[in-house]
Amino acid sequence: MSANSRLTIAAHALAWIGLYQRQGYEVATSEQLASSANTNPVVIRRLLGELRRAGLVESRRGAGAGWSMARELNAITLLDVYEAVEQGPLFALHRATPDQSCAIGCNIQPVMQDIYAGIEKTLRHELSRITMEDVLRDILATPR
């Protein structure tokens, strides 16, 4: 099982674009963002497309093409980013129904579903408390 890095890469891209714009630049390219995140520009473009659909970034085509913030960093929470790039539940249940004649199999799904619902509620609450401005501030305050 591998960890999902979509939220982290999306936050990376937003922080980068936000800082880049504060430095006086209008738009950032997916190639610049991919270089910073050490990933393929296609990965960045897909995530940025999802962030655009959520109203977090804007894109410009043609001469001077690139990506810019659609909202200020202090108006974007990590929950906004999470909801833009993560589809489906945080945890999944069995793909096939477990053996209903088994003492564990007959009740594991509803029990785990309740546990997962509580974890998801806590995660969403915590993500809603942190803005991208907070993330950028902490990044800039961390020594290299």
Salt bridges, closest charged atoms under 4 A:
GLU26 OE1 - ARG60 NH2 2.99
GLU31 OE2 - ARG45 NH1 3.29
GLU50 OE1 - ARG6 NH2 2.31
ASP80 OD2 - ARG71 NH2 3.06
GLU83 OE2 - ARG124 NH1 2.64
GLU120 OE2 - ARG124 NE 3.40
GLU126 OE1 - ARG129 NH1 2.65
GLU133 OE1 - ARG22 NH2 2.30
ASP134 OD1 - ARG137 NH1 3.14
ASP138 OD1 - ARG137 NH2 3.21
